[in-house]
Amino acid sequence: MSSSPEDTVHLTVDGAPLAAPAHRTVAAALQLEGEAAGWRTTRRGGERRGLFCGIGVCYDCLATVDGRRGVRTCLVEVTDGMDVRTGAGDA
């Protein structure tokens, strides 16, 4: 199945452009990106890691979305022009 331009949204993640499939959550888009998948880190070693629950229960996927801090990215659908900040202190 091929995707068409209307099946893709364009957002910015930590200042870098990202094209993602429409109707996905922000967390899913970050996971698909690969490099951004480890925006969360372990407490002790600071190593990159992925999501924990992915269903909005654990608050592990927090980021700043369009200026709103502490957004659970696993519950928010990507939109065209969205600005996502995953850096330290943004959650």
Backbone as CSV, one residue per row, in Angstrom:
resi,resn,N_x,N_y,N_z,CA_x,CA_y,CA_z,C_x,C_y,C_z
1,MET,0.847,-1.173,0.000,0.000,0.000,0.000,0.892,1.234,0.000
2,SER,0.719,2.107,-0.951,1.518,3.322,-1.008,0.773,4.453,-0.324
3,SER,1.546,5.416,0.136,0.906,6.551,0.806,0.891,7.739,-0.144
4,SER,-0.093,8.562,0.011,-0.215,9.760,-0.805,0.092,10.968,0.071
5,PRO,0.326,12.137,-0.546,0.649,13.327,0.262,-0.388,13.645,1.321
6,GLU,-1.666,13.364,1.051,-2.678,13.666,2.066,-2.657,12.666,3.221
7,ASP,-1.890,11.602,3.079,-1.736,10.622,4.151,-0.544,10.952,5.042
8,THR,0.105,12.082,4.776,1.311,12.461,5.489,1.137,13.843,6.103
9,VAL,1.600,14.005,7.330,1.620,15.329,7.958,3.072,15.701,8.207
10,HIS,3.320,17.001,8.294,4.677,17.500,8.502,4.710,18.245,9.829
11,LEU,5.588,17.800,10.707,5.733,18.435,12.004,7.200,18.713,12.262
12,THR,7.469,19.402,13.335,8.838,19.697,13.731,9.081,19.039,15.082
13,VAL,10.188,18.303,15.179,10.555,17.641,16.423,11.927,18.159,16.832
14,ASP,11.968,18.863,17.941,13.212,19.461,18.436,13.917,20.275,17.353
15,GLY,13.119,21.006,16.561,13.662,21.881,15.542,13.916,21.232,14.189
16,ALA,13.786,19.915,14.097,14.034,19.207,12.838,12.707,18.787,12.196
17,PRO,12.614,18.902,10.881,11.375,18.498,10.208,11.180,16.985,10.257
18,LEU,9.922,16.571,10.344,9.586,15.154,10.351,8.285,14.964,9.584
19,ALA,8.298,14.078,8.611,7.079,13.689,7.907,6.598,12.403,8.553
20,ALA,5.326,12.354,8.898,4.777,11.195,9.593,3.446,10.802,8.972
21,PRO,3.102,9.522,9.063,1.791,9.106,8.571,0.683,9.810,9.353
22,ALA,-0.340,10.252,8.637,-1.495,10.874,9.286,-2.200,9.857,10.171
23,HIS,-2.938,10.346,11.135,-3.753,9.520,12.032,-2.921,8.624,12.942
24,ARG,-1.680,9.002,13.199,-0.832,8.306,14.158,-0.671,9.216,15.372
25,THR,-0.319,8.636,16.496,-0.011,9.474,17.649,1.392,10.046,17.483
26,VAL,1.674,11.079,18.253,3.008,11.658,18.238,4.027,10.595,18.655
27,ALA,3.723,9.826,19.681,4.641,8.775,20.137,4.917,7.770,19.026
28,ALA,3.883,7.366,18.289,4.069,6.419,17.190,4.946,7.027,16.105
29,ALA,4.744,8.306,15.802,5.568,8.978,14.793,7.028,9.011,15.230
30,LEU,7.262,9.266,16.509,8.632,9.280,17.015,9.239,7.888,16.995
31,GLN,8.469,6.889,17.304,8.957,5.509,17.247,9.308,5.126,15.806
32,LEU,8.467,5.535,14.849,8.732,5.237,13.440,10.007,5.916,12.963
33,GLU,10.317,7.065,13.540,11.495,7.819,13.138,12.784,7.096,13.521
34,GLY,12.731,6.269,14.537,13.925,5.524,14.939,14.844,6.334,15.827
35,GLU,15.488,7.343,15.273,16.416,8.153,16.053,15.718,8.849,17.213
36,ALA,14.519,9.320,16.992,13.785,10.031,18.031,13.144,9.069,19.029
37,ALA,13.198,7.770,18.731,12.522,6.794,19.584,13.044,6.807,21.006
38,GLY,14.265,7.229,21.205,14.831,7.238,22.544,14.837,8.599,23.186
39,TRP,13.764,9.351,23.001,13.746,10.687,23.612,13.634,10.578,25.120
40,ARG,13.235,9.426,25.632,13.226,9.183,27.073,14.517,8.445,27.416
41,THR,15.022,8.662,28.616,16.273,8.011,29.014,16.113,7.303,30.351
42,THR,17.016,6.356,30.596,17.005,5.645,31.873,17.506,6.566,32.971
43,ARG,17.064,6.338,34.188,17.444,7.205,35.314,18.930,7.141,35.628
44,ARG,19.458,5.963,35.716,20.840,5.834,36.178,21.870,6.045,35.084
45,GLY,21.713,5.386,33.964,22.725,5.463,32.923,22.492,6.531,31.873
46,GLY,21.300,7.116,31.861,20.988,8.117,30.860,20.902,7.541,29.455
47,GLU,20.677,6.236,29.354,20.604,5.586,28.055,19.240,5.798,27.420
48,ARG,19.230,5.898,26.093,17.979,6.094,25.371,17.108,4.854,25.485
49,ARG,15.812,5.076,25.559,14.878,3.956,25.604,13.558,4.378,24.976
50,GLY,12.713,3.426,24.680,11.434,3.713,24.045,10.338,3.951,25.059
51,LEU,9.114,3.734,24.629,7.942,3.953,25.469,7.766,2.833,26.479
52,PHE,6.980,3.099,27.494,6.681,2.070,28.481,5.329,1.444,28.178
53,CYS,4.236,2.166,28.380,2.921,1.546,28.181,2.302,1.890,26.833
54,GLY,2.458,3.113,26.376,1.912,3.510,25.091,0.399,3.690,25.049
55,ILE,-0.263,3.670,26.221,-1.723,3.816,26.243,-2.198,4.922,27.190
56,GLY,-1.281,5.778,27.638,-1.671,6.933,28.433,-1.795,6.706,29.920
57,VAL,-1.300,5.589,30.407,-1.426,5.282,31.825,-0.198,5.738,32.619
58,CYS,0.986,5.636,32.036,2.207,5.782,32.835,2.865,7.163,32.790
59,TYR,2.471,8.056,31.931,3.080,9.389,31.810,4.548,9.331,31.396
60,ASP,4.948,8.267,30.742,6.346,8.090,30.378,6.714,8.797,29.071
61,CYS,5.750,9.147,28.265,6.019,9.696,26.939,5.835,11.211,26.890
62,LEU,5.992,11.877,28.004,5.742,13.317,28.070,6.678,14.122,27.184
63,ALA,6.126,15.150,26.574,6.886,16.107,25.773,6.087,17.407,25.750
64,THR,6.676,18.433,25.176,5.967,19.689,24.970,5.447,19.697,23.541
65,VAL,4.141,19.867,23.386,3.512,19.841,22.069,2.803,21.179,21.852
66,ASP,3.238,21.877,20.828,2.669,23.195,20.509,2.627,24.104,21.732
67,GLY,3.708,24.069,22.508,3.837,24.941,23.674,3.204,24.416,24.947
68,ARG,2.476,23.323,24.883,1.857,22.736,26.082,2.798,21.696,26.677
69,ARG,3.278,21.964,27.866,4.214,21.056,28.542,3.475,19.854,29.128
70,GLY,4.191,18.741,29.265,3.646,17.570,29.936,2.560,16.850,29.162
71,VAL,2.613,16.885,27.848,1.603,16.218,27.023,1.981,14.744,26.863
72,ARG,1.010,13.854,27.088,1.243,12.428,26.855,1.150,12.177,25.350
73,THR,2.302,12.008,24.725,2.362,11.914,23.262,1.702,10.654,22.717
74,CYS,1.480,9.674,23.550,0.814,8.457,23.076,-0.691,8.656,22.921
75,LEU,-1.202,9.802,23.360,-2.639,10.080,23.268,-2.983,11.184,22.275
76,VAL,-1.971,11.833,21.696,-2.201,12.980,20.822,-1.865,12.615,19.383
77,GLU,-2.825,12.847,18.483,-2.616,12.563,17.064,-1.786,13.672,16.417
78,VAL,-0.888,13.285,15.520,-0.071,14.275,14.820,-0.949,15.155,13.944
79,THR,-0.561,16.418,13.834,-1.250,17.353,12.950,-0.211,18.119,12.142
80,ASP,-0.606,18.584,10.988,0.298,19.331,10.128,0.739,20.606,10.835
81,GLY,2.046,20.854,10.852,2.591,22.056,11.469,2.857,21.943,12.961
82,MET,2.596,20.801,13.558,2.788,20.599,14.997,4.255,20.781,15.374
83,ASP,4.488,21.368,16.554,5.844,21.548,17.084,5.986,20.703,18.347
84,VAL,6.923,19.755,18.321,7.141,18.840,19.445,8.538,19.063,19.982
85,ARG,8.638,19.225,21.291,9.925,19.398,21.966,10.096,18.255,22.959
86,THR,11.113,17.454,22.771,11.317,16.289,23.622,12.463,16.452,24.586
87,GLY,13.183,17.563,24.521,14.383,17.763,25.313,14.172,17.752,26.807
88,ALA,15.260,17.606,27.519,15.231,17.597,28.981,14.568,18.876,29.494
89,GLY,13.706,18.716,30.447,13.018,19.852,31.035,11.737,20.236,30.315
90,ASP,11.476,19.602,29.196,10.263,19.926,28.448,9.051,19.157,28.955
91,ALA,9.260,18.119,29.722,8.142,17.321,30.217,7.755,17.847,31.541
